[in-house]
Amino acid sequence: MKTNDQAGGATDLLTAIYGIQIRNEEKISDHDREFCQRKQDQLYTSLDQINHWYAIFKAEADKYADTRKIVYNENGSIKNTYLQYGYHSKREDYTPFEFWPFKEIDKLVDLNFKAIDAFADDIVGYFNGTYKVNVRPPSIDKEKIPMGFRPSYMSHVDLVIEHLGGKGFREVAEEELMARFIKAASPGRWSKVKPELKGDKIVFPNLLYYEDYSWQKENHLQYSSLETLSNICAGVIFGSTGSLSGGVNHLCGFEYGDVDFSNWYDLATANPDSVKLYKNGRIDVKFTDKDKAEACFRKLRLDSIVTETEN
């Protein structure tokens, strides 16, 4: 029997838990909640359909509980897998040709997990895409998810809020963008050169690499360098316009398999900046005037980057 103190303690604990959930839910917008609730409703509809068929096949499988000694795993799948393949001994009758529901049960358990896993990806992916943060979706143990389980979108929102560490979405997004940019813009270990401000341009030396295989064009950007270029573009667009949505997709007419070294690529942004790529890996970013170039250079803290020899 619970004492009043025990009951009060449980009530206080529940109040604290629900208080955290309420506070976290208040940190997201109405649009965020509408999206999350819509995805949760869609998930529950699909899980209801999956569980409907699971109940039907399980009822059929349970008819073999004694003859086949069926054992279920925690997630509802069939534990004794030899049931999937029928008898291995000499056939004495026609039962091996009968329909058995064991494979279908395992298939429905798999679909149940995949739907729940996709829901987690969708919720976390929404916040990553909307607010330009980088939260990893939770790792869900397939063997531990029982049939009938219904996840709440708030559990994934809590994960996102925890990632923010008490900061706002915008602040964290800027920090993560800047971290990726500085990493991309920093010179290699043995490099003696670093980003420079030259009049109306910012020059990033020796950052990109191009394929040198005989069957590839010499102007074919290596795939690993595509991420570097995208992070440089994202940083420049942020430094120039404040937008967090920049990337290599903003380079008008750019194709990484056929880079044009002779022309400038316009950046599709509010400010008409442009980018020129060189075979030696250099990137030049040109602004409309030197004041804007300097403002972007300072905002991106490029003057803080040093070479190995300067350390």
C-alpha positions in Angstrom: 0.0 0.0 0.0 1.3 3.4 -1.0 1.7 6.0 1.8 0.7 9.6 1.3 4.4 10.5 1.0 4.9 7.9 -1.7 1.8 9.0 -3.5 2.9 12.6 -3.2 6.3 11.8 -4.5 4.9 10.0 -7.5 2.6 13.0 -8.2 5.5 15.4 -7.9 7.6 13.3 -10.3 4.7 13.2 -12.9 4.2 16.9 -12.5 7.9 17.4 -13.2 7.9 15.2 -16.2 4.8 16.8 -17.7 6.2 20.2 -16.9 9.3 19.5 -18.9 7.2 18.3 -21.9 4.9 21.3 -21.7 7.9 23.7 -21.5 9.5 22.0 -24.5 6.3 22.1 -26.5 6.1 25.8 -25.8 9.5 26.2 -27.5 8.2 25.1 -30.9 5.9 27.1 -33.1 2.2 26.3 -34.0 3.4 25.3 -37.4 5.9 22.9 -35.9 3.2 21.3 -33.8 0.8 21.1 -36.7 3.4 19.3 -38.8 4.4 16.9 -35.9 0.7 16.1 -35.1 -0.1 15.5 -38.7 2.8 13.0 -39.1 1.9 11.3 -35.8 -1.8 10.9 -37.0 -0.5 9.4 -40.2 1.7 7.0 -38.4 -1.0 5.8 -36.1 -3.3 5.1 -39.0 -0.6 3.0 -40.6 0.3 1.2 -37.4 -3.4 0.4 -36.8 -3.5 -1.2 -40.3 -0.3 -3.2 -39.6 -1.5 -4.3 -36.2 -4.9 -5.3 -37.6 -3.3 -7.8 -39.9 -0.8 -8.9 -37.3 -3.7 -9.8 -35.0 -5.3 -11.9 -37.7 -2.1 -13.8 -38.6 -1.1 -14.2 -34.9 -4.5 -15.8 -34.2 -3.9 -18.2 -37.0 -0.4 -18.9 -35.8 -1.6 -19.6 -32.3 -3.4 -22.6 -33.6 0.0 -24.2 -34.0 1.1 -23.3 -30.5 1.2 -26.9 -29.2 2.3 -28.7 -32.4 5.0 -26.3 -33.4 5.8 -25.0 -29.9 5.7 -21.4 -31.1 7.8 -18.8 -29.1 7.5 -15.1 -29.7 10.3 -12.5 -29.4 9.8 -9.3 -27.4 8.9 -7.4 -30.6 6.3 -9.9 -31.6 8.3 -11.9 -34.2 8.5 -15.7 -34.3 11.5 -16.8 -32.3 11.9 -20.4 -33.6 12.9 -19.6 -37.2 12.8 -23.2 -38.4 9.0 -22.8 -38.5 9.4 -20.6 -41.6 10.6 -23.4 -43.8 8.4 -26.4 -42.8 9.6 -29.9 -42.2 13.0 -31.0 -43.3 12.2 -34.7 -42.9 10.7 -36.9 -45.5 7.2 -35.7 -46.6 4.4 -37.9 -45.3 1.4 -35.8 -46.2 0.6 -32.5 -47.9 0.9 -30.1 -45.0 4.2 -28.6 -46.4 2.1 -27.1 -49.1 -0.3 -25.4 -46.7 -0.2 -21.7 -46.0 1.5 -20.9 -42.7 1.4 -17.4 -41.3 4.8 -17.3 -39.7 6.6 -15.4 -42.4 3.8 -12.8 -42.6 4.0 -12.2 -38.9 7.7 -11.4 -39.1 7.1 -9.2 -42.1 4.5 -7.2 -40.2 6.8 -6.8 -37.3 9.4 -5.5 -39.7 7.0 -3.1 -41.2 5.9 -1.9 -37.8 9.5 -1.1 -36.9 10.2 0.6 -40.2 7.2 2.9 -39.8 8.2 3.9 -36.3 11.8 4.5 -37.4 10.7 6.5 -40.4 8.5 8.7 -38.1 11.6 9.5 -36.0 13.5 10.4 -39.1 10.7 12.6 -40.3 10.3 14.6 -37.1 14.0 15.1 -36.4 14.6 15.7 -40.2 11.9 18.4 -40.2 13.6 20.4 -37.4 17.0 19.9 -39.1 15.7 21.2 -42.4 13.5 24.0 -41.0 16.0 25.4 -38.5 19.3 24.2 -40.1 20.5 22.4 -37.1 22.2 19.0 -37.1 20.4 16.6 -34.7 21.0 12.9 -35.2 17.8 10.8 -35.2 17.5 8.3 -32.3 18.8 4.8 -32.7 15.8 2.6 -32.2 16.3 -1.0 -31.2 14.2 -3.1 -33.5 14.2 -6.0 -31.1 12.7 -3.9 -28.3 9.7 -2.3 -30.1 6.5 -4.4 -29.3 3.5 -4.5 -31.6 1.0 -2.0 -30.4 3.6 0.6 -29.4 2.6 4.2 -30.2 5.5 6.7 -30.1 4.8 10.4 -29.3 6.3 13.1 -31.5 7.2 15.0 -28.2 9.9 12.3 -27.4 11.7 13.4 -30.6 11.0 17.1 -30.0 12.7 16.6 -26.6 15.7 15.2 -28.3 15.9 18.3 -30.5 15.5 20.7 -27.6 18.1 18.8 -25.6 20.5 19.2 -28.6 20.0 23.0 -28.4 21.3 23.0 -24.8 19.0 25.9 -23.8 19.9 28.0 -26.8 17.5 29.1 -29.6 17.2 27.3 -32.9 18.8 30.3 -34.8 21.7 30.5 -32.5 22.6 26.8 -32.7 22.1 26.8 -36.5 24.5 29.7 -36.8 27.1 28.0 -34.6 26.9 24.7 -36.5 27.1 26.5 -39.9 30.1 28.4 -38.8 31.8 25.3 -37.5 31.4 23.6 -40.8 32.5 26.7 -42.7 35.7 27.3 -40.6 36.6 23.6 -41.0 36.2 23.8 -44.7 38.0 27.1 -45.1 41.0 26.2 -42.8 44.3 25.3 -44.6 45.7 21.8 -44.5 48.3 20.8 -42.0 51.3 21.7 -44.2 49.8 24.6 -46.0 51.5 28.0 -45.9 48.5 29.9 -47.2 45.1 30.8 -45.8 42.0 32.8 -46.8 42.7 36.4 -47.7 40.8 39.6 -48.2 41.9 41.2 -51.5 39.9 44.3 -52.4 36.4 43.2 -53.4 37.2 39.5 -53.2 37.8 36.8 -50.6 40.4 34.2 -51.8 40.3 30.6 -50.4 43.5 28.8 -51.6 44.0 25.1 -52.1 40.7 23.8 -50.9 39.3 21.7 -53.8 40.6 18.7 -55.6 39.7 17.4 -59.1 39.8 13.9 -60.5 43.0 12.9 -62.3 41.8 9.5 -63.7 42.2 9.1 -67.4 38.5 8.3 -67.8 37.4 11.4 -65.9 37.5 15.0 -67.2 40.2 17.2 -65.6 37.5 19.6 -64.5 35.6 16.9 -62.6 35.4 17.9 -59.0 36.0 15.1 -56.5 32.9 14.2 -54.6 34.7 14.8 -51.3 35.4 18.3 -52.4 31.8 18.9 -53.2 30.9 19.1 -49.5 33.8 21.5 -48.9 32.5 23.8 -51.7 29.0 23.6 -50.4 30.1 24.6 -46.9 32.1 27.5 -48.3 29.1 28.7 -50.2 26.9 28.3 -47.2 29.3 30.4 -45.1 29.6 33.1 -47.7 25.8 33.4 -48.2 25.4 33.6 -44.4 28.1 36.2 -44.1 26.7 38.2 -46.9 22.9 37.9 -46.4 22.4 36.3 -43.0 20.6 33.3 -44.7 21.1 29.9 -43.2 19.9 28.1 -46.3 23.0 28.5 -48.5 24.9 25.7 -50.3 26.4 24.6 -53.6 22.9 24.5 -55.0 23.0 28.3 -55.0 25.8 28.3 -57.7 23.9 29.1 -60.9 24.7 26.7 -63.7 27.3 24.7 -61.6 27.9 21.0 -62.4 30.5 19.3 -60.3 31.3 16.8 -63.2 32.0 19.7 -65.6 33.5 22.7 -63.8 34.0 25.8 -65.9 37.3 27.4 -64.9 36.9 30.3 -67.3 33.7 32.0 -66.0 32.3 33.3 -62.7 29.3 31.5 -61.2 26.6 33.8 -59.8 25.3 33.1 -56.4 21.5 33.0 -56.3 21.1 35.3 -53.3 19.8 38.8 -52.5 23.3 40.1 -52.9 24.8 39.5 -56.4 28.0 37.8 -55.3 29.8 35.5 -57.6 32.3 32.6 -57.4 35.2 31.5 -59.5 36.9 28.1 -59.3 40.5 27.3 -60.3 42.2 24.0 -61.3 44.7 24.4 -58.4 41.8 24.2 -55.9 41.5 27.9 -55.2 38.1 29.6 -54.7 37.5 33.3 -55.3 34.4 35.0 -54.1 33.7 38.5 -55.5 31.4 41.1 -53.9 29.8 44.2 -55.3 32.4 46.3 -53.5 35.3 46.0 -51.1 33.3 47.1 -48.0 30.9 44.2 -48.4 33.8 41.9 -48.9 35.4 43.1 -45.7 32.2 42.9 -43.8 31.7 39.3 -44.8 35.3 38.5 -44.1 35.0 39.8 -40.5 31.6 38.3 -39.9 32.9 34.9 -40.9 35.9 35.4 -38.6 38.3 34.4 -41.4 41.0 36.6 -39.8 41.1 34.1 -36.9 42.3 31.3 -39.2 46.1 30.6 -39.0 48.4 28.2 -40.7 50.4 25.5 -38.9 53.6 27.7 -39.1 51.8 30.6 -37.4 50.7 28.6 -34.4 
